[in-house]
Amino acid sequence: MMTRLTATDRRIVGLAIPALGTLAAEPLYRIVDTAIVGRLGTDQLAGLAIAVTLLTLVVAGSNFLTYGTTQRVANRLGAGRPDEAADIGVQAMWLAGIVSLVAVPALVFGARPMASALGADGAVLDFAVEYLRIAAIGVPFVLIALAAQGVQRGASDYRTPLVILVASNVANLVVELVLVFGFDMGIAGAAWSTAIAQAGAGVAFLVVIRRRLAPARHRWPRWAEMAPLLTAGRHLLLRVGSMLAVFTGATAIAARVDDATLAAHQIAMTMFLFLALVLDALAVPAQTLVAEELGHDGSGAAELAQRVVRLSLVAAAVIALVVAATSPLLPHAFSNDPAVISRATSALLFLALLVIPGAIAFADDGVLIGAGDYRFLGIAAFGYLVAVLPIAVVVLATPSLGVAGIWMGLVVWMALRAFVNTLRVRRVLPVSLSSSTA
């Protein structure tokens, strides 16, 4: 048990606090949307669940713009090569634009068939399509923000993104209340407010990132400089795609049970995404600090890995207790439907259990990303997906298991990630993790 904060702990926490705000930005948009849309009705909330799942596929699938950029920028700065770090940032911004050119039309024109494929129909399908097509407008700005955050994190600047994203979330809350309830725009108002807030954040990032990119030697797209980020992106995309297949599959199963189960699953999944990023706030500094350390001489990388895991477990224990204690109360903030509230309470209890192995899995992910171990992360994530497919089949074949069966499968999936990732960290950083505790 950790009794005091070491110098390494203080450095990690010093970066984790502002990282929490930046990581929480996207799920906070969705929490606000879920809370407000939930007051409009169960069909609207279920439609939002489908739309958010599809948007998450795009945003999380583009996280390589942040993770890959963070690792490479920090590594170059640790080696004393700021011009190369700036070049990486420029190429990341170009990639954000290229991905947007593909993602936005896919979301707009593919909204109905994709939402239908996830099990939405009738009014739920209509609400999902309406939200998704409007929200697609904000996607290019989200991708710009992801790339810019990679540059800022690589330079150990976590505070500037925090300021921008806090302002964006406040604006989203105010605008959404006005549009949904003041102008009676319904679910469309929720989508428009989020897109407006994301656009403001994207523009702000474009302004502040200019100083970081000033030393760049090349301003236009260059394949040779994009290729390493794309290689990392390929492995990270497999990782994220496999993870999102688990989440998307869980949503699709919930949709095939009944609308109340889908709405309850959306409540629990919204909280999971938020709490997962709270834990990830401790793992994200590992990306920067491990990459920086390995760019220098690597002697402190093992200590960083150890301390991140310990801090994450302490945070997870607190979170688990709070979620379990509030599980009967929290669903009331999102719905008035007794069936939704009952199912959501059950899902939240499983969520409380899940965050313990989740803390280990996320911390180790941060260490492995900082070490540039992208190939393993991609292959392992696919393996975890295959391992839990039998559970999905059982839940589909036994609808009476409902939301409890879905979340039981997610707990098993997370425990497997924690176990395998821990073994990999010990292999990648072979220095004894118990040798450095000061």
C-alpha positions as CSV (number, residue, x, y, z in Angstrom):
1,M,0.0,0.0,0.0
2,M,1.3,3.4,-0.9
3,T,1.9,5.6,2.1
4,R,3.5,8.7,0.6
5,L,3.9,10.4,-2.7
6,T,7.3,10.1,-4.3
7,A,8.9,12.7,-6.5
8,T,7.8,10.6,-9.5
9,D,4.3,10.4,-8.1
10,R,4.1,14.1,-7.8
11,R,5.2,14.5,-11.4
12,I,2.6,12.1,-12.7
13,V,-0.2,13.7,-10.6
14,G,0.9,17.1,-11.7
15,L,0.3,16.1,-15.3
16,A,-2.7,13.9,-14.6
17,I,-4.8,16.6,-13.0
18,P,-5.0,18.8,-16.2
19,A,-5.1,15.6,-18.3
20,L,-8.3,14.6,-16.6
21,G,-10.0,17.7,-17.9
22,T,-8.9,17.2,-21.4
23,L,-9.7,13.5,-21.5
24,A,-13.1,14.1,-19.9
25,A,-14.1,16.6,-22.5
26,E,-15.7,14.2,-25.0
27,P,-17.6,12.1,-22.5
28,L,-18.7,15.2,-20.7
29,Y,-20.3,16.4,-23.9
30,R,-22.1,13.0,-24.0
31,I,-23.0,13.1,-20.3
32,V,-24.7,16.5,-20.7
33,D,-26.5,15.2,-23.8
34,T,-27.6,12.0,-22.0
35,A,-28.9,13.9,-19.0
36,I,-30.8,16.4,-21.1
37,V,-32.0,14.0,-23.9
38,G,-33.1,11.5,-21.2
39,R,-35.7,14.1,-20.1
40,L,-37.2,14.1,-23.6
41,G,-38.1,10.4,-23.5
42,T,-36.9,6.8,-23.6
43,D,-36.9,6.7,-27.5
44,Q,-34.8,9.8,-27.7
45,L,-32.3,8.4,-25.1
46,A,-32.1,5.1,-27.0
47,G,-31.5,6.9,-30.2
48,L,-28.7,8.9,-28.6
49,A,-27.1,5.7,-27.5
50,I,-26.9,4.4,-31.1
51,A,-25.6,7.8,-32.4
52,V,-23.0,8.1,-29.7
53,T,-21.8,4.6,-30.3
54,L,-21.2,5.4,-34.0
55,L,-19.5,8.8,-33.2
56,T,-17.3,7.0,-30.7
57,L,-16.1,4.7,-33.5
58,V,-14.8,7.7,-35.4
59,V,-13.3,9.7,-32.5
60,A,-11.7,6.7,-30.7
61,G,-10.5,5.3,-34.0
62,S,-8.7,8.6,-34.5
63,N,-7.0,8.6,-31.1
64,F,-3.7,7.7,-32.9
65,L,-3.6,11.4,-33.8
66,T,-3.1,12.0,-30.1
67,Y,-1.3,8.9,-28.8
68,G,1.1,8.5,-31.7
69,T,1.9,12.2,-31.8
70,T,2.4,12.4,-28.0
71,Q,5.0,9.5,-28.0
72,R,6.9,10.7,-31.0
73,V,7.0,14.4,-30.0
74,A,8.1,13.6,-26.4
75,N,10.7,11.2,-27.7
76,R,12.2,13.8,-30.0
77,L,12.1,16.5,-27.3
78,G,13.8,14.1,-24.9
79,A,16.5,13.6,-27.5
80,G,16.9,17.4,-27.9
81,R,15.5,17.6,-31.4
82,P,12.7,20.3,-31.3
83,D,12.6,20.8,-35.1
84,E,11.7,17.1,-35.7
85,A,9.1,17.3,-32.9
86,A,7.5,20.3,-34.7
87,D,7.5,18.4,-38.1
88,I,5.6,15.5,-36.4
89,G,3.0,18.0,-35.2
90,V,2.5,19.5,-38.7
91,Q,2.0,16.1,-40.2
92,A,-0.5,15.1,-37.5
93,M,-2.6,18.2,-38.3
94,W,-2.6,17.3,-42.0
95,L,-3.7,13.7,-41.1
96,A,-6.6,15.1,-39.0
97,G,-7.8,16.9,-42.1
98,I,-7.5,13.9,-44.3
99,V,-9.4,11.6,-41.9
100,S,-12.1,14.3,-41.7
101,L,-12.6,14.1,-45.5
102,V,-13.5,10.5,-45.1
103,A,-15.3,10.4,-41.8
104,V,-17.9,13.3,-42.3
105,P,-19.5,12.0,-45.5
106,A,-19.6,8.5,-44.1
107,L,-21.5,9.7,-41.0
108,V,-23.9,11.9,-42.9
109,F,-24.8,9.5,-45.8
110,G,-24.3,6.3,-43.8
111,A,-26.2,7.4,-40.7
112,R,-29.4,5.4,-41.4
113,P,-27.9,2.1,-42.5
114,M,-25.3,2.2,-39.8
115,A,-27.8,3.0,-37.0
116,S,-30.1,0.3,-38.4
117,A,-27.3,-2.2,-38.3
118,L,-26.9,-1.6,-34.6
119,G,-30.5,-2.6,-34.0
120,A,-32.3,0.8,-34.1
121,D,-35.7,1.0,-35.7
122,G,-38.8,3.1,-35.7
123,A,-38.6,6.3,-33.7
124,V,-35.3,5.3,-32.1
125,L,-33.8,5.0,-35.6
126,D,-35.1,8.4,-36.6
127,F,-33.7,10.1,-33.5
128,A,-30.4,8.4,-34.0
129,V,-30.1,9.6,-37.6
130,E,-31.1,13.1,-36.7
131,Y,-28.5,13.4,-34.0
132,L,-25.8,11.8,-36.0
133,R,-26.1,13.9,-39.1
134,I,-25.9,17.1,-37.2
135,A,-23.1,16.0,-34.8
136,A,-21.0,15.0,-37.9
137,I,-20.4,18.8,-38.4
138,G,-18.2,18.9,-35.3
139,V,-16.1,15.9,-36.2
140,P,-13.3,17.8,-38.1
141,F,-12.8,20.1,-35.2
142,V,-12.6,17.1,-32.8
143,L,-9.9,15.6,-34.9
144,I,-8.0,18.8,-35.0
145,A,-8.2,19.0,-31.2
146,L,-6.9,15.4,-31.0
147,A,-3.8,16.1,-33.1
148,A,-3.1,19.4,-31.3
149,Q,-3.4,17.7,-27.9
150,G,-0.8,15.1,-29.0
151,V,1.6,18.0,-29.7
152,Q,0.8,19.7,-26.4
153,R,1.1,16.5,-24.4
154,G,4.4,15.6,-26.0
155,A,5.7,18.9,-24.8
156,S,4.3,18.2,-21.3
157,D,1.8,21.0,-21.7
158,Y,-1.5,19.6,-20.3
159,R,-2.9,22.9,-19.0
160,T,-3.6,24.7,-22.3
161,P,-5.8,21.9,-23.6
162,L,-7.6,21.9,-20.2
163,V,-8.5,25.6,-20.4
164,I,-9.8,25.2,-24.0
165,L,-11.9,22.1,-23.3
166,V,-13.4,23.4,-20.0
167,A,-14.6,26.5,-21.8
168,S,-16.0,24.3,-24.6
169,N,-17.9,22.2,-22.2
170,V,-19.4,25.1,-20.3
171,A,-20.5,26.6,-23.7
172,N,-22.0,23.3,-24.6
173,L,-24.1,23.1,-21.4
174,V,-25.4,26.6,-21.8
175,V,-26.2,26.4,-25.5
176,E,-27.8,23.0,-25.1
177,L,-30.2,24.1,-22.4
178,V,-31.2,27.1,-24.5
179,L,-31.7,25.1,-27.7
180,V,-33.4,22.0,-26.2
181,F,-35.7,23.7,-23.7
182,G,-35.7,27.3,-24.7
183,F,-36.3,26.8,-28.4
184,D,-37.8,23.3,-28.1
185,M,-35.4,21.8,-30.6
186,G,-35.4,18.4,-29.0
187,I,-32.6,16.0,-29.8
188,A,-31.5,18.2,-32.7
189,G,-30.7,21.0,-30.2
190,A,-28.4,18.6,-28.2
191,A,-26.6,17.7,-31.4
192,W,-26.2,21.4,-32.6
193,S,-24.9,22.6,-29.2
194,T,-22.2,19.9,-29.1
195,A,-21.1,20.6,-32.7
196,I,-20.9,24.3,-31.9
197,A,-18.9,23.8,-28.8
198,Q,-16.5,21.4,-30.6
199,A,-16.0,23.9,-33.4
200,G,-15.0,26.6,-30.9
201,A,-12.5,24.2,-29.3
202,G,-11.0,23.3,-32.6
203,V,-10.5,26.9,-33.7
204,A,-8.9,27.6,-30.3
205,F,-6.4,24.7,-30.7
206,L,-5.5,26.0,-34.2
207,V,-4.5,29.3,-32.7
208,V,-2.5,28.0,-29.7
209,I,-0.7,25.3,-31.6
210,R,1.1,27.7,-33.9
211,R,3.9,28.4,-31.4
212,R,4.6,24.7,-31.0
213,L,4.9,24.2,-34.7
214,A,7.0,27.2,-35.4
215,P,10.3,25.3,-35.6
216,A,9.0,22.9,-38.2
217,R,11.1,22.5,-41.3
218,H,8.2,21.3,-43.5
219,R,4.8,22.8,-43.7
220,W,3.1,20.6,-46.4
221,P,2.1,17.0,-46.3
222,R,5.1,14.7,-46.6
223,W,4.6,10.9,-46.9
224,A,7.9,10.1,-45.4
225,E,7.0,12.0,-42.2
226,M,3.4,10.8,-42.1
227,A,4.4,7.1,-42.6
228,P,5.6,6.4,-39.0
229,L,2.5,8.0,-37.6
230,L,0.3,6.0,-40.0
231,T,2.2,2.8,-39.0
232,A,1.5,3.5,-35.4
233,G,-2.0,4.5,-36.4
234,R,-2.6,1.1,-38.1
235,H,-1.7,-0.8,-34.9
236,L,-3.6,1.6,-32.7
237,L,-6.6,1.5,-35.1
238,L,-6.6,-2.3,-34.7
239,R,-6.5,-1.8,-30.9
240,V,-9.2,0.8,-30.8
241,G,-11.3,-1.1,-33.4
242,S,-11.2,-4.2,-31.4
243,M,-12.1,-2.3,-28.2
244,L,-14.9,-0.5,-29.9
245,A,-16.2,-3.8,-31.4
246,V,-16.6,-4.9,-27.8
247,F,-18.5,-1.7,-26.9
248,T,-20.5,-1.6,-30.1
249,G,-21.4,-5.3,-29.7
250,A,-22.6,-4.6,-26.2
251,T,-24.8,-1.8,-27.5
252,A,-26.1,-4.0,-30.3
253,I,-27.0,-6.8,-27.9
254,A,-28.8,-4.3,-25.6
255,A,-30.8,-3.0,-28.5
256,R,-32.0,-6.5,-29.3
257,V,-33.2,-7.1,-25.8
258,D,-35.6,-4.1,-25.4
259,D,-35.5,-0.3,-25.4
260,A,-35.4,0.0,-21.6
261,T,-32.3,-2.2,-21.6
262,L,-30.7,-0.2,-24.3
263,A,-31.4,3.1,-22.5
264,A,-30.0,1.6,-19.2
265,H,-26.9,0.4,-21.0
266,Q,-26.4,3.9,-22.4
267,I,-26.4,5.3,-18.9
268,A,-23.9,2.8,-17.6
269,M,-21.7,3.1,-20.7
270,T,-21.7,6.9,-20.5
271,M,-20.5,6.6,-16.9
272,F,-17.9,4.0,-17.9
273,L,-16.5,6.2,-20.6
274,F,-16.2,9.1,-18.2
275,L,-14.7,7.0,-15.3
276,A,-12.4,5.2,-17.7
277,L,-10.9,8.5,-18.8
278,V,-10.6,9.5,-15.2
279,L,-8.3,6.5,-14.7
280,D,-6.7,7.2,-18.1
281,A,-5.7,10.6,-16.8
282,L,-3.1,8.8,-14.7
283,A,-2.0,6.6,-17.6
284,V,-1.6,9.5,-20.1
285,P,1.4,11.1,-18.3
286,A,3.1,7.7,-18.7
287,Q,2.9,8.2,-22.5
288,T,4.8,11.4,-22.3
289,L,7.2,10.6,-19.5
290,V,8.1,7.1,-20.6
291,A,8.7,8.2,-24.2
292,E,10.7,11.2,-23.0
293,E,12.8,8.9,-20.7
294,L,13.4,6.4,-23.4
295,G,14.4,9.2,-25.7
296,H,17.0,10.2,-23.1
297,D,18.5,7.1,-21.5
298,G,15.6,5.0,-20.3
299,S,16.8,4.6,-16.8
300,G,13.7,5.8,-15.1
301,A,11.1,4.1,-17.3
302,A,10.5,1.2,-15.0
303,E,9.9,3.4,-11.9
304,L,7.4,5.4,-13.9
305,A,5.5,2.2,-14.9
306,Q,5.4,1.0,-11.2
307,R,4.1,4.3,-9.9
308,V,1.4,4.8,-12.5
309,V,-0.1,1.4,-11.7
310,R,-0.1,2.1,-8.0
311,L,-1.7,5.5,-8.3
312,S,-4.3,4.1,-10.7
313,L,-5.3,1.4,-8.3
314,V,-5.7,3.9,-5.4
315,A,-8.0,6.0,-7.6
316,A,-9.9,3.0,-8.8
317,A,-10.6,1.8,-5.3
318,V,-12.2,5.2,-4.5
319,I,-14.2,5.3,-7.7
320,A,-15.5,1.7,-7.2
321,L,-16.8,2.6,-3.7
322,V,-18.5,5.7,-4.9
323,V,-20.2,4.1,-7.9
324,A,-21.4,1.1,-5.9
325,A,-22.8,3.4,-3.2
326,T,-24.6,5.7,-5.6
327,S,-25.8,3.0,-8.1
328,P,-29.5,3.2,-6.8
329,L,-29.5,7.0,-7.1
330,L,-27.5,7.9,-10.2
331,P,-29.9,6.5,-12.8
332,H,-32.6,9.0,-11.6
333,A,-30.4,11.8,-13.1
334,F,-30.9,10.3,-16.5
335,S,-34.3,8.8,-16.7
336,N,-37.8,8.7,-15.0
337,D,-38.6,5.3,-16.4
338,P,-38.6,2.7,-13.6
339,A,-37.6,-0.1,-15.9
340,V,-34.6,1.9,-17.1
341,I,-33.6,2.9,-13.5
342,S,-33.8,-0.7,-12.3
343,R,-31.6,-2.1,-15.2
344,A,-29.1,0.8,-14.9
345,T,-28.6,0.2,-11.2
346,S,-27.6,-3.4,-11.9
347,A,-25.2,-2.3,-14.7
348,L,-23.6,0.3,-12.4
349,L,-22.8,-2.4,-9.8
350,F,-20.9,-4.3,-12.5
351,L,-19.2,-1.1,-13.5
352,A,-17.9,-0.6,-9.9
353,L,-16.3,-4.1,-10.1
354,L,-14.9,-3.4,-13.6
355,V,-12.9,-0.3,-12.7
356,I,-10.4,-2.3,-10.5
357,P,-8.8,-4.3,-13.4
358,G,-9.5,-1.3,-15.6
359,A,-7.0,0.7,-13.6
360,I,-4.3,-1.8,-14.2
361,A,-5.2,-2.2,-17.9
362,F,-5.2,1.5,-18.6
363,A,-2.0,2.2,-16.7
364,D,-0.2,-0.5,-18.6
365,D,-1.6,0.8,-21.9
366,G,-0.1,4.2,-21.2
367,V,3.3,2.6,-20.4
368,L,3.3,0.5,-23.6
369,I,2.2,3.5,-25.8
370,G,5.0,5.5,-24.3
371,A,7.4,2.7,-25.2
372,G,6.0,2.7,-28.8
373,D,4.8,-0.9,-28.4
374,Y,1.9,-0.4,-30.8
375,R,2.0,-3.7,-32.6
376,F,1.5,-5.7,-29.4
377,L,-1.3,-3.4,-28.3
378,G,-3.2,-4.0,-31.6
379,I,-2.7,-7.7,-31.7
380,A,-3.6,-8.2,-28.0
381,A,-6.7,-6.1,-28.3
382,F,-7.9,-8.3,-31.1
383,G,-7.2,-11.3,-29.0
384,Y,-9.3,-10.0,-26.1
385,L,-12.2,-9.4,-28.5
386,V,-12.0,-13.0,-29.8
387,A,-11.8,-14.3,-26.2
388,V,-15.1,-12.7,-25.1
389,L,-17.1,-13.5,-28.3
390,P,-18.5,-16.7,-26.6
391,I,-19.9,-14.6,-23.8
392,A,-21.7,-12.4,-26.4
393,V,-23.2,-15.4,-28.1
394,V,-24.5,-16.7,-24.7
395,V,-26.1,-13.4,-23.9
396,L,-27.7,-13.1,-27.3
397,A,-29.1,-16.6,-27.0
398,T,-30.4,-15.9,-23.4
399,P,-32.1,-12.5,-23.5
400,S,-33.1,-13.0,-19.9
401,L,-29.5,-12.3,-18.8
402,G,-30.2,-8.7,-20.0
403,V,-27.9,-5.9,-18.9
404,A,-26.3,-8.0,-16.2
405,G,-25.1,-10.5,-18.8
406,I,-23.7,-7.7,-21.0
407,W,-21.8,-6.1,-18.2
408,M,-20.5,-9.4,-16.8
409,G,-18.9,-10.0,-20.1
410,L,-17.3,-6.5,-20.0
411,V,-15.8,-7.3,-16.5
412,V,-14.2,-10.5,-17.9
413,W,-12.8,-8.6,-20.9
414,M,-11.2,-6.0,-18.7
415,A,-9.7,-8.5,-16.3
416,L,-8.1,-10.3,-19.3
417,R,-6.6,-7.0,-20.5
418,A,-5.1,-6.2,-17.1
419,F,-3.5,-9.6,-16.8
420,V,-1.9,-9.8,-20.2
421,N,-0.8,-6.1,-20.3
422,T,1.0,-6.5,-17.0
423,L,3.0,-9.5,-18.4
424,R,3.9,-7.4,-21.4
425,V,5.1,-4.4,-19.4
426,R,7.5,-6.6,-17.5
427,R,8.9,-7.9,-20.8
428,V,9.2,-4.5,-22.4
429,L,10.7,-2.8,-19.3
430,P,12.7,-5.7,-17.8
431,V,14.3,-3.7,-15.0
432,S,12.9,-4.8,-11.7
433,L,9.8,-2.7,-11.0
434,S,10.4,-3.2,-7.3
435,S,13.9,-1.8,-7.3
436,S,12.9,1.8,-7.5
437,T,10.5,3.2,-5.0
438,A,12.1,6.4,-3.8
